[in-house]
């Protein structure tokens, strides 16, 4: 199958223009290659742990004294 035939088939299947299909790019993947990843993702997940973020942001405005006996009167 040629690249033109692939692009035409994708246009028919998706309804997109040939220009859009060529811009995005399509090809036939080898079914025997199981570790195929065209865009490897080495980025961390797009998840925010709000509790962890709050712990990182939470800091004392004034340092606490370690010797609390002086306050117990």
Backbone as CSV, one residue per row, in Angstrom:
resi,resn,N_x,N_y,N_z,CA_x,CA_y,CA_z,C_x,C_y,C_z
1,UNK,0.851,-1.171,0.000,0.000,0.000,0.000,0.900,1.239,0.000
2,UNK,0.649,2.136,-0.884,1.455,3.354,-0.971,0.971,4.383,0.054
3,UNK,1.778,5.406,0.274,1.406,6.458,1.211,0.159,7.188,0.729
4,UNK,0.034,7.373,-0.575,-1.148,8.037,-1.129,-2.401,7.228,-0.841
5,UNK,-2.323,5.907,-0.972,-3.475,5.045,-0.691,-3.841,5.086,0.796
6,UNK,-2.824,5.125,1.650,-3.077,5.230,3.092,-3.776,6.553,3.400
7,UNK,-3.259,7.641,2.861,-3.846,8.954,3.107,-5.280,9.014,2.604
8,UNK,-5.541,8.463,1.418,-6.897,8.453,0.871,-7.848,7.640,1.748
9,UNK,-7.379,6.495,2.244,-8.221,5.642,3.093,-8.544,6.343,4.410
10,UNK,-7.575,7.052,4.960,-7.811,7.779,6.205,-8.786,8.926,5.963
11,UNK,-8.663,9.604,4.837,-9.596,10.687,4.489,-11.026,10.170,4.410
12,UNK,-11.205,9.032,3.763,-12.543,8.451,3.629,-13.072,8.027,5.000
13,UNK,-12.215,7.415,5.823,-12.660,6.903,7.117,-12.971,8.013,8.119
14,UNK,-12.196,9.084,8.104,-12.363,10.136,9.107,-13.149,11.340,8.615
15,UNK,-13.198,11.536,7.320,-13.865,12.716,6.784,-12.992,13.953,6.790
16,UNK,-11.731,13.800,7.154,-10.807,14.928,7.167,-10.294,15.208,5.757
17,UNK,-9.763,16.409,5.579,-9.205,16.751,4.279,-7.847,16.077,4.103
18,UNK,-7.436,15.956,2.859,-6.141,15.342,2.560,-5.011,16.164,3.169
19,UNK,-5.175,17.464,3.205,-4.164,18.344,3.802,-4.000,18.049,5.292
20,UNK,-5.118,17.877,6.001,-5.054,17.574,7.435,-4.432,16.210,7.691
21,UNK,-4.801,15.231,6.892,-4.262,13.882,7.057,-2.761,13.873,6.816
22,UNK,-2.296,14.575,5.818,-0.856,14.626,5.545,-0.115,15.391,6.636
23,UNK,-0.753,16.419,7.195,-0.119,17.194,8.259,0.050,16.340,9.519
24,UNK,-0.965,15.553,9.844,-0.890,14.692,11.028,0.055,13.523,10.783
25,UNK,-0.061,12.915,9.610,0.819,11.808,9.246,0.306,10.463,9.715
26,UNK,0.189,9.544,8.797,-0.247,8.184,9.088,0.658,7.219,8.358
27,UNK,0.807,6.041,8.939,1.557,4.981,8.283,1.048,3.649,8.801
28,UNK,1.454,2.585,8.142,1.050,1.249,8.555,2.080,0.731,9.551
29,UNK,1.598,0.273,10.691,2.487,-0.273,11.720,2.678,-1.760,11.468
30,UNK,3.854,-2.267,11.807,4.158,-3.682,11.674,3.506,-4.432,12.834
31,UNK,2.578,-5.355,12.569,1.894,-6.061,13.655,2.831,-6.966,14.456
32,UNK,3.992,-7.309,13.913,4.930,-8.166,14.633,5.778,-7.378,15.629
33,UNK,5.824,-6.074,15.470,6.589,-5.235,16.386,5.667,-4.778,17.512
34,UNK,5.801,-5.411,18.669,4.878,-5.138,19.768,5.326,-3.975,20.648
35,UNK,6.574,-3.583,20.586,7.074,-2.484,21.413,7.110,-1.178,20.645
36,UNK,6.219,-1.009,19.700,6.191,0.182,18.872,5.495,1.312,19.616
37,UNK,6.179,2.393,19.776,5.596,3.588,20.376,6.109,4.788,19.585
38,UNK,5.287,5.357,18.703,5.764,6.439,17.847,6.111,7.699,18.623
39,UNK,5.498,7.899,19.782,5.765,9.083,20.576,6.025,8.653,22.020
40,UNK,7.239,8.245,22.323,7.500,7.820,23.703,7.256,8.967,24.683
41,UNK,6.666,8.619,25.782,6.283,9.628,26.765,7.156,9.493,27.998
42,UNK,8.150,10.367,28.118,9.021,10.365,29.277,8.604,11.434,30.288
43,UNK,7.454,12.035,30.061,6.993,13.096,30.944,6.243,12.513,32.134
44,UNK,6.235,13.194,33.253,5.447,12.709,34.392,3.957,12.814,34.068
45,UNK,3.122,12.052,34.744,1.688,12.116,34.453,1.128,13.497,34.769
46,UNK,0.087,13.860,34.065,-0.542,15.168,34.262,-1.556,15.092,35.396
47,UNK,-1.063,14.781,36.581,-1.905,14.656,37.764,-1.302,15.524,38.863
48,UNK,-2.162,16.220,39.578,-1.695,17.037,40.691,-2.184,16.402,41.976
49,UNK,-1.267,16.084,42.855,-1.609,15.608,44.186,-1.743,16.841,45.066
50,UNK,-2.978,17.281,45.268,-3.210,18.537,45.972,-2.727,18.482,47.410
51,UNK,-2.825,17.315,48.046,-2.336,17.192,49.417,-0.828,17.380,49.483
52,UNK,-0.102,16.750,48.556,1.350,16.885,48.531,1.751,18.324,48.206
53,UNK,1.049,18.939,47.289,1.340,20.329,46.935,1.120,21.248,48.130
54,UNK,0.059,21.006,48.878,-0.218,21.834,50.046,0.854,21.641,51.124
55,UNK,1.352,20.404,51.275,2.430,20.173,52.237,3.695,20.916,51.830
56,UNK,3.958,20.989,50.557,5.140,21.704,50.087,4.988,23.215,50.254
57,UNK,3.776,23.695,50.116,3.519,25.130,50.252,3.396,25.565,51.710
58,UNK,2.982,24.658,52.570,2.683,24.995,53.951,3.972,25.170,54.737
59,UNK,4.240,26.365,55.144,5.416,26.637,55.956,5.031,27.656,57.024
60,UNK,5.739,27.603,58.123,5.437,28.469,59.259,5.871,29.902,58.973
61,UNK,5.040,30.813,59.363,5.400,32.218,59.227,6.466,32.592,60.260
62,UNK,6.352,32.002,61.456,7.305,32.231,62.529,7.803,30.870,62.999
63,UNK,9.093,30.730,63.175,9.598,29.427,63.615,9.084,29.090,65.012
64,UNK,8.762,27.815,65.225,8.290,27.367,66.531,9.483,27.113,67.444
65,UNK,9.299,27.435,68.694,10.347,27.182,69.667,10.291,25.721,70.086
66,UNK,11.431,25.149,70.281,11.501,23.754,70.685,11.252,23.593,72.186
67,UNK,11.631,24.594,72.981,11.485,24.499,74.424,10.118,25.035,74.817
68,UNK,9.130,24.154,74.912,7.773,24.577,75.257,7.592,24.721,76.776
69,UNK,8.550,24.243,77.564,8.424,24.350,79.017,8.400,25.815,79.472
70,UNK,9.040,26.652,78.741,9.059,28.062,79.119,7.677,28.687,78.994
71,UNK,6.815,28.141,78.133,5.480,28.704,77.916,4.465,28.122,78.899
72,UNK,4.768,27.013,79.507,3.814,26.353,80.408,3.944,26.953,81.804
73,UNK,3.211,27.995,82.067,3.299,28.629,83.396,1.950,28.738,84.028
